[in-house]
Amino acid sequence: EGRGAAALEKGGQISGGGGAGGGWDSIYENDQSDKVNNLELSVDLFKTATEITGAEWPQAKTFTSPCPTLKVIGAVSKNMIAREEL
């Protein structure tokens, strides 16, 4: 791209006029808008996009740990939750 020597002289950085010029100062944090944080709207948009595109999603899987300690903790937790719901 014709910038090899110039990039080497600048430690590999690509300089630009701000924005996404490639330097550390071009990266900044944005606050998310309320539209993005609206769970109901997000779900509706996902369902609509899935319908429009005809996308098919695999069923969600629940993974279980082969670790015996975690199996015991899971069983105890399940029983405690069942008791609380009575």
mmCIF file as gemmi writes it, N, C-alpha and C atoms, coordinates in Angstrom:
data_model
loop_
_atom_site.group_PDB
_atom_site.id
_atom_site.type_symbol
_atom_site.label_atom_id
_atom_site.label_alt_id
_atom_site.label_comp_id
_atom_site.label_asym_id
_atom_site.label_entity_id
_atom_site.label_seq_id
_atom_site.pdbx_PDB_ins_code
_atom_site.Cartn_x
_atom_site.Cartn_y
_atom_site.Cartn_z
_atom_site.occupancy
_atom_site.B_iso_or_equiv
_atom_site.pdbx_formal_charge
_atom_site.auth_seq_id
_atom_site.auth_asym_id
_atom_site.pdbx_PDB_model_num
ATOM 1 N N . GLU Axp A 1 ? 0.806 -1.181 0 1 0 ? 1 A 1
ATOM 2 C CA . GLU Axp A 1 ? 0 0 0 1 0 ? 1 A 1
ATOM 3 C C . GLU Axp A 1 ? 0.857 1.256 0 1 0 ? 1 A 1
ATOM 4 N N . GLY Axp A 2 ? 2.164 1.113 -0.101 1 0 ? 2 A 1
ATOM 5 C CA . GLY Axp A 2 ? 3.022 2.266 -0.203 1 0 ? 2 A 1
ATOM 6 C C . GLY Axp A 2 ? 3.309 2.979 1.104 1 0 ? 2 A 1
ATOM 7 N N . ARG Axp A 3 ? 2.995 2.361 2.238 1 0 ? 3 A 1
ATOM 8 C CA . ARG Axp A 3 ? 3.264 3.039 3.5 1 0 ? 3 A 1
ATOM 9 C C . ARG Axp A 3 ? 4.225 2.238 4.383 1 0 ? 3 A 1
ATOM 10 N N . GLY Axp A 4 ? 4.912 1.283 3.808 1 0 ? 4 A 1
ATOM 11 C CA . GLY Axp A 4 ? 5.789 0.398 4.564 1 0 ? 4 A 1
ATOM 12 C C . GLY Axp A 4 ? 6.883 1.133 5.309 1 0 ? 4 A 1
ATOM 13 N N . ALA Axp A 5 ? 7.655 1.968 4.625 1 0 ? 5 A 1
ATOM 14 C CA . ALA Axp A 5 ? 8.756 2.677 5.263 1 0 ? 5 A 1
ATOM 15 C C . ALA Axp A 5 ? 8.242 3.672 6.304 1 0 ? 5 A 1
ATOM 16 N N . ALA Axp A 6 ? 7.174 4.369 5.98 1 0 ? 6 A 1
ATOM 17 C CA . ALA Axp A 6 ? 6.622 5.354 6.91 1 0 ? 6 A 1
ATOM 18 C C . ALA Axp A 6 ? 6.087 4.667 8.167 1 0 ? 6 A 1
ATOM 19 N N . ALA Axp A 7 ? 5.455 3.516 7.993 1 0 ? 7 A 1
ATOM 20 C CA . ALA Axp A 7 ? 4.916 2.789 9.136 1 0 ? 7 A 1
ATOM 21 C C . ALA Axp A 7 ? 6.042 2.283 10.025 1 0 ? 7 A 1
ATOM 22 N N . LEU Axp A 8 ? 7.141 1.837 9.423 1 0 ? 8 A 1
ATOM 23 C CA . LEU Axp A 8 ? 8.283 1.378 10.21 1 0 ? 8 A 1
ATOM 24 C C . LEU Axp A 8 ? 8.872 2.514 11.028 1 0 ? 8 A 1
ATOM 25 N N . GLU Axp A 9 ? 8.93 3.691 10.466 1 0 ? 9 A 1
ATOM 26 C CA . GLU Axp A 9 ? 9.477 4.846 11.175 1 0 ? 9 A 1
ATOM 27 C C . GLU Axp A 9 ? 8.596 5.252 12.352 1 0 ? 9 A 1
ATOM 28 N N . LYS Axp A 10 ? 7.309 4.939 12.295 1 0 ? 10 A 1
ATOM 29 C CA . LYS Axp A 10 ? 6.373 5.326 13.354 1 0 ? 10 A 1
ATOM 30 C C . LYS Axp A 10 ? 6.049 4.147 14.269 1 0 ? 10 A 1
ATOM 31 N N . GLY Axp A 11 ? 6.836 3.121 14.256 1 0 ? 11 A 1
ATOM 32 C CA . GLY Axp A 11 ? 6.581 1.962 15.118 1 0 ? 11 A 1
ATOM 33 C C . GLY Axp A 11 ? 5.376 1.161 14.703 1 0 ? 11 A 1
ATOM 34 N N . GLY Axp A 12 ? 5.031 1.2 13.431 1 0 ? 12 A 1
ATOM 35 C CA . GLY Axp A 12 ? 3.911 0.416 12.922 1 0 ? 12 A 1
ATOM 36 C C . GLY Axp A 12 ? 2.572 1.123 12.992 1 0 ? 12 A 1
ATOM 37 N N . GLN Axp A 13 ? 2.518 2.295 13.599 1 0 ? 13 A 1
ATOM 38 C CA . GLN Axp A 13 ? 1.258 3.017 13.714 1 0 ? 13 A 1
ATOM 39 C C . GLN Axp A 13 ? 0.875 3.661 12.391 1 0 ? 13 A 1
ATOM 40 N N . ILE Axp A 14 ? -0.386 3.614 12.09 1 0 ? 14 A 1
ATOM 41 C CA . ILE Axp A 14 ? -0.915 4.289 10.921 1 0 ? 14 A 1
ATOM 42 C C . ILE Axp A 14 ? -1.527 5.588 11.417 1 0 ? 14 A 1
ATOM 43 N N . SER Axp A 15 ? -1.055 6.697 10.919 1 0 ? 15 A 1
ATOM 44 C CA . SER Axp A 15 ? -1.586 7.967 11.403 1 0 ? 15 A 1
ATOM 45 C C . SER Axp A 15 ? -2.739 8.423 10.532 1 0 ? 15 A 1
ATOM 46 N N . GLY Axp A 16 ? -3.648 9.116 11.163 1 0 ? 16 A 1
ATOM 47 C CA . GLY Axp A 16 ? -4.798 9.616 10.436 1 0 ? 16 A 1
ATOM 48 C C . GLY Axp A 16 ? -5.232 10.939 11.017 1 0 ? 16 A 1
ATOM 49 N N . GLY Axp A 17 ? -6.297 11.46 10.515 1 0 ? 17 A 1
ATOM 50 C CA . GLY Axp A 17 ? -6.794 12.757 10.966 1 0 ? 17 A 1
ATOM 51 C C . GLY Axp A 17 ? -7.794 12.624 12.093 1 0 ? 17 A 1
ATOM 52 N N . GLY Axp A 18 ? -7.592 11.703 13.002 1 0 ? 18 A 1
ATOM 53 C CA . GLY Axp A 18 ? -8.549 11.493 14.093 1 0 ? 18 A 1
ATOM 54 C C . GLY Axp A 18 ? -9.49 10.368 13.752 1 0 ? 18 A 1
ATOM 55 N N . GLY Axp A 19 ? -10.496 10.21 14.544 1 0 ? 19 A 1
ATOM 56 C CA . GLY Axp A 19 ? -11.458 9.125 14.315 1 0 ? 19 A 1
ATOM 57 C C . GLY Axp A 19 ? -10.799 7.786 14.485 1 0 ? 19 A 1
ATOM 58 N N . ALA Axp A 20 ? -10.847 6.962 13.478 1 0 ? 20 A 1
ATOM 59 C CA . ALA Axp A 20 ? -10.268 5.622 13.542 1 0 ? 20 A 1
ATOM 60 C C . ALA Axp A 20 ? -8.896 5.616 12.89 1 0 ? 20 A 1
ATOM 61 N N . GLY Axp A 21 ? -8.056 6.555 13.261 1 0 ? 21 A 1
ATOM 62 C CA . GLY Axp A 21 ? -6.731 6.668 12.672 1 0 ? 21 A 1
ATOM 63 C C . GLY Axp A 21 ? -5.769 5.587 13.083 1 0 ? 21 A 1
ATOM 64 N N . GLY Axp A 22 ? -6.13 4.783 14.031 1 0 ? 22 A 1
ATOM 65 C CA . GLY Axp A 22 ? -5.296 3.656 14.403 1 0 ? 22 A 1
ATOM 66 C C . GLY Axp A 22 ? -4.514 3.864 15.678 1 0 ? 22 A 1
ATOM 67 N N . GLY Axp A 23 ? -4.474 5.057 16.219 1 0 ? 23 A 1
ATOM 68 C CA . GLY Axp A 23 ? -3.738 5.295 17.446 1 0 ? 23 A 1
ATOM 69 C C . GLY Axp A 23 ? -4.561 4.953 18.676 1 0 ? 23 A 1
ATOM 70 N N . TRP Axp A 24 ? -3.886 4.918 19.833 1 0 ? 24 A 1
ATOM 71 C CA . TRP Axp A 24 ? -4.592 4.583 21.064 1 0 ? 24 A 1
ATOM 72 C C . TRP Axp A 24 ? -5.659 5.621 21.395 1 0 ? 24 A 1
ATOM 73 N N . ASP Axp A 25 ? -5.451 6.852 20.967 1 0 ? 25 A 1
ATOM 74 C CA . ASP Axp A 25 ? -6.4 7.908 21.284 1 0 ? 25 A 1
ATOM 75 C C . ASP Axp A 25 ? -7.659 7.867 20.414 1 0 ? 25 A 1
ATOM 76 N N . SER Axp A 26 ? -7.697 6.975 19.422 1 0 ? 26 A 1
ATOM 77 C CA . SER Axp A 26 ? -8.881 6.901 18.579 1 0 ? 26 A 1
ATOM 78 C C . SER Axp A 26 ? -9.897 5.903 19.124 1 0 ? 26 A 1
ATOM 79 N N . ILE Axp A 27 ? -9.558 5.247 20.229 1 0 ? 27 A 1
ATOM 80 C CA . ILE Axp A 27 ? -10.474 4.286 20.835 1 0 ? 27 A 1
ATOM 81 C C . ILE Axp A 27 ? -11.078 4.943 22.063 1 0 ? 27 A 1
ATOM 82 N N . TYR Axp A 28 ? -12.391 4.984 22.135 1 0 ? 28 A 1
ATOM 83 C CA . TYR Axp A 28 ? -13.056 5.601 23.273 1 0 ? 28 A 1
ATOM 84 C C . TYR Axp A 28 ? -14.319 4.829 23.594 1 0 ? 28 A 1
ATOM 85 N N . GLU Axp A 29 ? -14.787 4.988 24.802 1 0 ? 29 A 1
ATOM 86 C CA . GLU Axp A 29 ? -15.959 4.257 25.271 1 0 ? 29 A 1
ATOM 87 C C . GLU Axp A 29 ? -17.218 5.087 25.061 1 0 ? 29 A 1
ATOM 88 N N . ASN Axp A 30 ? -18.231 4.462 24.504 1 0 ? 30 A 1
ATOM 89 C CA . ASN Axp A 30 ? -19.53 5.107 24.317 1 0 ? 30 A 1
ATOM 90 C C . ASN Axp A 30 ? -20.525 4.522 25.302 1 0 ? 30 A 1
ATOM 91 N N . ASP Axp A 31 ? -21.432 5.341 25.775 1 0 ? 31 A 1
ATOM 92 C CA . ASP Axp A 31 ? -22.539 4.831 26.572 1 0 ? 31 A 1
ATOM 93 C C . ASP Axp A 31 ? -23.584 4.272 25.62 1 0 ? 31 A 1
ATOM 94 N N . GLN Axp A 32 ? -24.177 3.132 26.012 1 0 ? 32 A 1
ATOM 95 C CA . GLN Axp A 32 ? -25.202 2.537 25.171 1 0 ? 32 A 1
ATOM 96 C C . GLN Axp A 32 ? -26.499 3.32 25.315 1 0 ? 32 A 1
ATOM 97 N N . SER Axp A 33 ? -27.234 3.384 24.217 1 0 ? 33 A 1
ATOM 98 C CA . SER Axp A 33 ? -28.505 4.107 24.258 1 0 ? 33 A 1
ATOM 99 C C . SER Axp A 33 ? -29.563 3.258 24.958 1 0 ? 33 A 1
ATOM 100 N N . ASP Axp A 34 ? -30.647 3.895 25.353 1 0 ? 34 A 1
ATOM 101 C CA . ASP Axp A 34 ? -31.741 3.192 26.009 1 0 ? 34 A 1
ATOM 102 C C . ASP Axp A 34 ? -32.374 2.155 25.084 1 0 ? 34 A 1
ATOM 103 N N . LYS Axp A 35 ? -32.321 2.403 23.776 1 0 ? 35 A 1
ATOM 104 C CA . LYS Axp A 35 ? -32.885 1.445 22.822 1 0 ? 35 A 1
ATOM 105 C C . LYS Axp A 35 ? -32.126 0.133 22.859 1 0 ? 35 A 1
ATOM 106 N N . VAL Axp A 36 ? -30.819 0.208 23.023 1 0 ? 36 A 1
ATOM 107 C CA . VAL Axp A 36 ? -29.999 -1.004 23.076 1 0 ? 36 A 1
ATOM 108 C C . VAL Axp A 36 ? -30.244 -1.755 24.379 1 0 ? 36 A 1
ATOM 109 N N . ASN Axp A 37 ? -30.475 -1.028 25.455 1 0 ? 37 A 1
ATOM 110 C CA . ASN Axp A 37 ? -30.657 -1.637 26.766 1 0 ? 37 A 1
ATOM 111 C C . ASN Axp A 37 ? -32.082 -2.107 27.016 1 0 ? 37 A 1
ATOM 112 N N . ASN Axp A 38 ? -33.009 -1.865 26.097 1 0 ? 38 A 1
ATOM 113 C CA . ASN Axp A 38 ? -34.402 -2.26 26.242 1 0 ? 38 A 1
ATOM 114 C C . ASN Axp A 38 ? -34.531 -3.738 25.855 1 0 ? 38 A 1
ATOM 115 N N . LEU Axp A 39 ? -34.681 -4.618 26.853 1 0 ? 39 A 1
ATOM 116 C CA . LEU Axp A 39 ? -34.695 -6.06 26.611 1 0 ? 39 A 1
ATOM 117 C C . LEU Axp A 39 ? -35.853 -6.484 25.71 1 0 ? 39 A 1
ATOM 118 N N . GLU Axp A 40 ? -37.052 -5.946 25.96 1 0 ? 40 A 1
ATOM 119 C CA . GLU Axp A 40 ? -38.213 -6.342 25.152 1 0 ? 40 A 1
ATOM 120 C C . GLU Axp A 40 ? -38.015 -5.963 23.685 1 0 ? 40 A 1
ATOM 121 N N . LEU Axp A 41 ? -37.504 -4.754 23.443 1 0 ? 41 A 1
ATOM 122 C CA . LEU Axp A 41 ? -37.251 -4.305 22.078 1 0 ? 41 A 1
ATOM 123 C C . LEU Axp A 41 ? -36.175 -5.169 21.421 1 0 ? 41 A 1
ATOM 124 N N . SER Axp A 42 ? -35.145 -5.506 22.178 1 0 ? 42 A 1
ATOM 125 C CA . SER Axp A 42 ? -34.069 -6.342 21.642 1 0 ? 42 A 1
ATOM 126 C C . SER Axp A 42 ? -34.59 -7.712 21.22 1 0 ? 42 A 1
ATOM 127 N N . VAL Axp A 43 ? -35.45 -8.294 22.045 1 0 ? 43 A 1
ATOM 128 C CA . VAL Axp A 43 ? -36.022 -9.61 21.724 1 0 ? 43 A 1
ATOM 129 C C . VAL Axp A 43 ? -36.906 -9.508 20.485 1 0 ? 43 A 1
ATOM 130 N N . ASP Axp A 44 ? -37.728 -8.463 20.421 1 0 ? 44 A 1
ATOM 131 C CA . ASP Axp A 44 ? -38.594 -8.266 19.251 1 0 ? 44 A 1
ATOM 132 C C . ASP Axp A 44 ? -37.77 -8.094 17.977 1 0 ? 44 A 1
ATOM 133 N N . LEU Axp A 45 ? -36.7 -7.311 18.057 1 0 ? 45 A 1
ATOM 134 C CA . LEU Axp A 45 ? -35.842 -7.108 16.887 1 0 ? 45 A 1
ATOM 135 C C . LEU Axp A 45 ? -35.18 -8.415 16.456 1 0 ? 45 A 1
ATOM 136 N N . PHE Axp A 46 ? -34.724 -9.208 17.431 1 0 ? 46 A 1
ATOM 137 C CA . PHE Axp A 46 ? -34.092 -10.488 17.111 1 0 ? 46 A 1
ATOM 138 C C . PHE Axp A 46 ? -35.092 -11.42 16.427 1 0 ? 46 A 1
ATOM 139 N N . LYS Axp A 47 ? -36.305 -11.514 16.991 1 0 ? 47 A 1
ATOM 140 C CA . LYS Axp A 47 ? -37.32 -12.392 16.398 1 0 ? 47 A 1
ATOM 141 C C . LYS Axp A 47 ? -37.702 -11.93 14.999 1 0 ? 47 A 1
ATOM 142 N N . THR Axp A 48 ? -37.849 -10.622 14.813 1 0 ? 48 A 1
ATOM 143 C CA . THR Axp A 48 ? -38.203 -10.085 13.502 1 0 ? 48 A 1
ATOM 144 C C . THR Axp A 48 ? -37.091 -10.343 12.486 1 0 ? 48 A 1
ATOM 145 N N . ALA Axp A 49 ? -35.839 -10.116 12.884 1 0 ? 49 A 1
ATOM 146 C CA . ALA Axp A 49 ? -34.713 -10.356 11.983 1 0 ? 49 A 1
ATOM 147 C C . ALA Axp A 49 ? -34.616 -11.832 11.626 1 0 ? 49 A 1
ATOM 148 N N . THR Axp A 50 ? -34.886 -12.701 12.588 1 0 ? 50 A 1
ATOM 149 C CA . THR Axp A 50 ? -34.865 -14.142 12.335 1 0 ? 50 A 1
ATOM 150 C C . THR Axp A 50 ? -35.95 -14.522 11.339 1 0 ? 50 A 1
ATOM 151 N N . GLU Axp A 51 ? -37.133 -13.946 11.502 1 0 ? 51 A 1
ATOM 152 C CA . GLU Axp A 51 ? -38.25 -14.235 10.596 1 0 ? 51 A 1
ATOM 153 C C . GLU Axp A 51 ? -37.958 -13.735 9.18 1 0 ? 51 A 1
ATOM 154 N N . ILE Axp A 52 ? -37.433 -12.512 9.083 1 0 ? 52 A 1
ATOM 155 C CA . ILE Axp A 52 ? -37.155 -11.926 7.771 1 0 ? 52 A 1
ATOM 156 C C . ILE Axp A 52 ? -36.077 -12.703 7.027 1 0 ? 52 A 1
ATOM 157 N N . THR Axp A 53 ? -35.018 -13.077 7.746 1 0 ? 53 A 1
ATOM 158 C CA . THR Axp A 53 ? -33.89 -13.759 7.098 1 0 ? 53 A 1
ATOM 159 C C . THR Axp A 53 ? -34.1 -15.254 6.958 1 0 ? 53 A 1
ATOM 160 N N . GLY Axp A 54 ? -35.085 -15.795 7.682 1 0 ? 54 A 1
ATOM 161 C CA . GLY Axp A 54 ? -35.312 -17.238 7.629 1 0 ? 54 A 1
ATOM 162 C C . GLY Axp A 54 ? -34.231 -18.023 8.356 1 0 ? 54 A 1
ATOM 163 N N . ALA Axp A 55 ? -33.544 -17.36 9.276 1 0 ? 55 A 1
ATOM 164 C CA . ALA Axp A 55 ? -32.465 -18.023 10.012 1 0 ? 55 A 1
ATOM 165 C C . ALA Axp A 55 ? -33.036 -19.117 10.907 1 0 ? 55 A 1
ATOM 166 N N . GLU Axp A 56 ? -32.262 -20.169 11.063 1 0 ? 56 A 1
ATOM 167 C CA . GLU Axp A 56 ? -32.635 -21.263 11.956 1 0 ? 56 A 1
ATOM 168 C C . GLU Axp A 56 ? -31.548 -21.379 13.009 1 0 ? 56 A 1
ATOM 169 N N . TRP Axp A 57 ? -31.958 -21.403 14.271 1 0 ? 57 A 1
ATOM 170 C CA . TRP Axp A 57 ? -31.016 -21.437 15.38 1 0 ? 57 A 1
ATOM 171 C C . TRP Axp A 57 ? -31.056 -22.79 16.052 1 0 ? 57 A 1
ATOM 172 N N . PRO Axp A 58 ? -29.91 -23.329 16.448 1 0 ? 58 A 1
ATOM 173 C CA . PRO Axp A 58 ? -29.904 -24.618 17.161 1 0 ? 58 A 1
ATOM 174 C C . PRO Axp A 58 ? -30.524 -24.459 18.541 1 0 ? 58 A 1
ATOM 175 N N . GLN Axp A 59 ? -31.074 -25.545 19.05 1 0 ? 59 A 1
ATOM 176 C CA . GLN Axp A 59 ? -31.657 -25.522 20.388 1 0 ? 59 A 1
ATOM 177 C C . GLN Axp A 59 ? -30.557 -25.282 21.416 1 0 ? 59 A 1
ATOM 178 N N . ALA Axp A 60 ? -30.889 -24.533 22.435 1 0 ? 60 A 1
ATOM 179 C CA . ALA Axp A 60 ? -29.932 -24.273 23.509 1 0 ? 60 A 1
ATOM 180 C C . ALA Axp A 60 ? -29.704 -25.562 24.288 1 0 ? 60 A 1
ATOM 181 N N . LYS Axp A 61 ? -28.458 -25.789 24.651 1 0 ? 61 A 1
ATOM 182 C CA . LYS Axp A 61 ? -28.106 -27.001 25.384 1 0 ? 61 A 1
ATOM 183 C C . LYS Axp A 61 ? -27.679 -26.632 26.798 1 0 ? 61 A 1
ATOM 184 N N . THR Axp A 62 ? -28.024 -27.5 27.725 1 0 ? 62 A 1
ATOM 185 C CA . THR Axp A 62 ? -27.559 -27.341 29.088 1 0 ? 62 A 1
ATOM 186 C C . THR Axp A 62 ? -26.383 -28.273 29.277 1 0 ? 62 A 1
ATOM 187 N N . PHE Axp A 63 ? -25.28 -27.711 29.683 1 0 ? 63 A 1
ATOM 188 C CA . PHE Axp A 63 ? -24.086 -28.518 29.862 1 0 ? 63 A 1
ATOM 189 C C . PHE Axp A 63 ? -23.951 -28.91 31.323 1 0 ? 63 A 1
ATOM 190 N N . THR Axp A 64 ? -23.569 -30.145 31.548 1 0 ? 64 A 1
ATOM 191 C CA . THR Axp A 64 ? -23.34 -30.615 32.904 1 0 ? 64 A 1
ATOM 192 C C . THR Axp A 64 ? -21.866 -30.938 33.065 1 0 ? 64 A 1
ATOM 193 N N . SER Axp A 65 ? -21.372 -30.665 34.235 1 0 ? 65 A 1
ATOM 194 C CA . SER Axp A 65 ? -19.961 -30.86 34.506 1 0 ? 65 A 1
ATOM 195 C C . SER Axp A 65 ? -19.695 -32.309 34.907 1 0 ? 65 A 1
ATOM 196 N N . PRO Axp A 66 ? -18.592 -32.869 34.432 1 0 ? 66 A 1
ATOM 197 C CA . PRO Axp A 66 ? -18.229 -34.222 34.858 1 0 ? 66 A 1
ATOM 198 C C . PRO Axp A 66 ? -17.61 -34.234 36.266 1 0 ? 66 A 1
ATOM 199 N N . CYS Axp A 67 ? -17.382 -33.054 36.839 1 0 ? 67 A 1
ATOM 200 C CA . CYS Axp A 67 ? -16.748 -32.941 38.152 1 0 ? 67 A 1
ATOM 201 C C . CYS Axp A 67 ? -17.717 -33.407 39.241 1 0 ? 67 A 1
ATOM 202 N N . PRO Axp A 68 ? -17.346 -34.408 40.051 1 0 ? 68 A 1
ATOM 203 C CA . PRO Axp A 68 ? -18.257 -34.922 41.089 1 0 ? 68 A 1
ATOM 204 C C . PRO Axp A 68 ? -18.657 -33.86 42.104 1 0 ? 68 A 1
ATOM 205 N N . THR Axp A 69 ? -17.74 -32.982 42.467 1 0 ? 69 A 1
ATOM 206 C CA . THR Axp A 69 ? -18.061 -31.941 43.451 1 0 ? 69 A 1
ATOM 207 C C . THR Axp A 69 ? -19.15 -31.022 42.92 1 0 ? 69 A 1
ATOM 208 N N . LEU Axp A 70 ? -19.031 -30.628 41.659 1 0 ? 70 A 1
ATOM 209 C CA . LEU Axp A 70 ? -20.036 -29.744 41.077 1 0 ? 70 A 1
ATOM 210 C C . LEU Axp A 70 ? -21.38 -30.452 40.933 1 0 ? 70 A 1
ATOM 211 N N . LYS Axp A 71 ? -21.365 -31.755 40.701 1 0 ? 71 A 1
ATOM 212 C CA . LYS Axp A 71 ? -22.622 -32.506 40.625 1 0 ? 71 A 1
ATOM 213 C C . LYS Axp A 71 ? -23.323 -32.5 41.98 1 0 ? 71 A 1
ATOM 214 N N . VAL Axp A 72 ? -22.554 -32.65 43.054 1 0 ? 72 A 1
ATOM 215 C CA . VAL Axp A 72 ? -23.134 -32.644 44.401 1 0 ? 72 A 1
ATOM 216 C C . VAL Axp A 72 ? -23.699 -31.262 44.712 1 0 ? 72 A 1
ATOM 217 N N . ILE Axp A 73 ? -22.942 -30.217 44.409 1 0 ? 73 A 1
ATOM 218 C CA . ILE Axp A 73 ? -23.399 -28.849 44.661 1 0 ? 73 A 1
ATOM 219 C C . ILE Axp A 73 ? -24.663 -28.564 43.86 1 0 ? 73 A 1
ATOM 220 N N . GLY Axp A 74 ? -24.705 -29.03 42.619 1 0 ? 74 A 1
ATOM 221 C CA . GLY Axp A 74 ? -25.886 -28.841 41.78 1 0 ? 74 A 1
ATOM 222 C C . GLY Axp A 74 ? -27.104 -29.542 42.346 1 0 ? 74 A 1
ATOM 223 N N . ALA Axp A 75 ? -26.922 -30.761 42.853 1 0 ? 75 A 1
ATOM 224 C CA . ALA Axp A 75 ? -28.04 -31.515 43.424 1 0 ? 75 A 1
ATOM 225 C C . ALA Axp A 75 ? -28.55 -30.848 44.694 1 0 ? 75 A 1
ATOM 226 N N . VAL Axp A 76 ? -27.633 -30.382 45.55 1 0 ? 76 A 1
ATOM 227 C CA . VAL Axp A 76 ? -28.028 -29.705 46.783 1 0 ? 76 A 1
ATOM 228 C C . VAL Axp A 76 ? -28.782 -28.418 46.447 1 0 ? 76 A 1
ATOM 229 N N . SER Axp A 77 ? -28.262 -27.659 45.494 1 0 ? 77 A 1
ATOM 230 C CA . SER Axp A 77 ? -28.917 -26.411 45.088 1 0 ? 77 A 1
ATOM 231 C C . SER Axp A 77 ? -30.313 -26.678 44.549 1 0 ? 77 A 1
ATOM 232 N N . LYS Axp A 78 ? -30.439 -27.701 43.729 1 0 ? 78 A 1
ATOM 233 C CA . LYS Axp A 78 ? -31.742 -28.042 43.146 1 0 ? 78 A 1
ATOM 234 C C . LYS Axp A 78 ? -32.751 -28.375 44.244 1 0 ? 78 A 1
ATOM 235 N N . ASN Axp A 79 ? -32.315 -29.141 45.254 1 0 ? 79 A 1
ATOM 236 C CA . ASN Axp A 79 ? -33.21 -29.5 46.359 1 0 ? 79 A 1
ATOM 237 C C . ASN Axp A 79 ? -33.573 -28.277 47.188 1 0 ? 79 A 1
ATOM 238 N N . MET Axp A 80 ? -32.622 -27.387 47.436 1 0 ? 80 A 1
ATOM 239 C CA . MET Axp A 80 ? -32.905 -26.177 48.214 1 0 ? 80 A 1
ATOM 240 C C . MET Axp A 80 ? -33.907 -25.281 47.489 1 0 ? 80 A 1
ATOM 241 N N . ILE Axp A 81 ? -33.755 -25.173 46.182 1 0 ? 81 A 1
ATOM 242 C CA . ILE Axp A 81 ? -34.688 -24.346 45.389 1 0 ? 81 A 1
ATOM 243 C C . ILE Axp A 81 ? -36.088 -24.969 45.419 1 0 ? 81 A 1
ATOM 244 N N . ALA Axp A 82 ? -36.142 -26.295 45.314 1 0 ? 82 A 1
ATOM 245 C CA . ALA Axp A 82 ? -37.445 -26.982 45.346 1 0 ? 82 A 1
ATOM 246 C C . ALA Axp A 82 ? -38.131 -26.748 46.684 1 0 ? 82 A 1
ATOM 247 N N . ARG Axp A 83 ? -37.363 -26.778 47.801 1 0 ? 83 A 1
ATOM 248 C CA . ARG Axp A 83 ? -37.947 -26.549 49.124 1 0 ? 83 A 1
ATOM 249 C C . ARG Axp A 83 ? -38.462 -25.109 49.252 1 0 ? 83 A 1
ATOM 250 N N . GLU Axp A 84 ? -37.697 -24.166 48.729 1 0 ? 84 A 1
ATOM 251 C CA . GLU Axp A 84 ? -38.098 -22.764 48.821 1 0 ? 84 A 1
ATOM 252 C C . GLU Axp A 84 ? -39.369 -22.48 48.033 1 0 ? 84 A 1
ATOM 253 N N . GLU Axp A 85 ? -39.581 -23.227 46.963 1 0 ? 85 A 1
ATOM 254 C CA . GLU Axp A 85 ? -40.749 -22.991 46.118 1 0 ? 85 A 1
ATOM 255 C C . GLU Axp A 85 ? -42.023 -23.616 46.678 1 0 ? 85 A 1
ATOM 256 N N . LEU Axp A 86 ? -41.911 -24.435 47.736 1 0 ? 86 A 1
ATOM 257 C CA . LEU Axp A 86 ? -43.099 -25.058 48.325 1 0 ? 86 A 1
ATOM 258 C C . LEU Axp A 86 ? -43.911 -24.11 49.103 1 0 ? 86 A 1
